[in-house]
Amino acid sequence: MPHHYDFSCFDNIKNLTIDIVGWKNPINIEYAYSYEGDIPKLYWRIKGTTHTFVISLEELNAYSSGDYELHFQQALTVFRSDILKWVSDGATEKWMREYIFMYKKFINF
């Protein structure tokens, strides 16, 4: 289900433009840091969407050695595959349709 996070609470939002196979490039990512308890986390989304991805900095470093562009590309490649599967299966859940609607202008189907 879409996880919406209010980015207006962040003081320092950073931007990164990336290209990803299967997406309508370039993709503009906006991201910021915050703590969940005592765990530093990265909050990010495609600019123009409200769904927010969250990953701890520890996980980010473990999965992609701190390479943000690589992390965003890998995560969005898997995410696109999920969305395409939902579409082919008929998007049976409301939350699936919310994702499809939110991302249809960014994904090549």
URSULWO-V68026 format. One record per pair of residues at least 24 apart in sequence whose ideal C-beta (glycine too) atoms are under 6 Angstrom apart, sorted by the first residue. I is the first residue (numbers start at 1). J is the second residue. If there is no record, write none. Layout:
BEGIN
I&J + I&J
END
This chain:
BEGIN
1&95 + 2&51 + 2&98 + 3&52 + 4&50 + 5&43 + 5&52 + 18&69 + 18&72 + 20&73 + 20&76 + 22&80 + 22&108 + 23&106 + 23&107 + 24&106 + 29&72 + 46&106 + 49&102 + 80&107
END
